[in-house]
């Protein structure tokens, strides 16, 4: 989060952060970042969906997690 002012100065519209447990999305509004639940750029992608996929990749492996994530993302769209 210490780099948020740098990203704001570069006008990066959205940041995704993962701390090893939880994914969070942030949107730049009026020069500051605010947490949002859903990505503006990948509609219907929520931070919860990403958190779940990353957790699954730790237990089931990346291939299984990617396959499950793709199915879930397509069914949500």
C-alpha positions in Angstrom: 0.0 0.0 0.0 3.0 2.3 0.4 3.3 2.4 -3.4 -0.3 3.5 -3.9 0.7 7.2 -4.2 3.1 6.3 -6.9 0.4 4.4 -8.8 -2.0 7.3 -8.3 0.5 9.7 -9.7 0.8 7.5 -12.8 -3.0 7.3 -12.9 -3.2 3.6 -12.7 -7.0 3.1 -12.6 -7.2 -0.2 -10.8 -4.9 -2.2 -8.5 -5.2 -5.8 -7.4 -3.4 -6.8 -4.2 -3.0 -10.3 -2.8 -1.4 -10.7 0.7 -1.1 -14.5 0.6 -4.6 -14.9 2.0 -7.0 -12.4 0.6 -7.2 -10.6 -2.8 -8.4 -7.0 -2.8 -9.2 -4.6 -5.7 -8.8 -0.9 -5.5 -10.1 1.8 -7.8 -8.6 5.2 -8.3 -11.1 7.9 -7.6 -10.3 11.6 -7.2 -6.6 10.8 -6.8 -7.1 8.2 -4.1 -7.6 4.4 -4.0 -10.8 2.9 -2.6 -11.5 -0.8 -2.2 -14.0 -2.2 -4.6 -15.6 -5.7 -4.7 -15.6 -6.2 -8.5 -13.1 -5.3 -11.1 -14.0 -2.5 -13.5 -12.0 -4.1 -16.3 -13.0 -7.8 -16.0 -16.7 -7.5 -15.3 -18.1 -9.9 -12.8 -14.7 -10.8 -11.5 -14.8 -10.3 -7.7 -12.0 -10.2 -5.2 -13.7 -13.2 -3.6 -13.5 -15.3 -6.8 -9.8 -14.5 -7.2 -9.1 -15.3 -3.5 -10.9 -18.6 -3.9 -9.0 -19.5 -7.0 -5.6 -18.7 -5.5 -6.5 -20.7 -2.4 -7.5 -23.7 -4.5 -4.2 -23.4 -6.5 -2.3 -24.0 -3.2 -4.2 -27.2 -2.4 -5.2 -28.7 -5.8 -2.5 -27.2 -8.0 -2.5 -24.5 -10.6 -4.0 -26.5 -13.5 -7.1 -27.7 -11.5 -7.6 -24.2 -10.0 -7.4 -22.5 -13.4 -9.8 -25.0 -14.9 -12.3 -24.5 -12.1 -11.8 -20.7 -12.2 -12.5 -20.7 -16.0 -15.7 -22.7 -15.5 -16.9 -20.4 -12.7 -16.0 -17.2 -14.5 -17.9 -18.3 -17.7 -20.9 -19.4 -15.7 -21.0 -16.0 -14.0 -21.0 -14.3 -17.3 
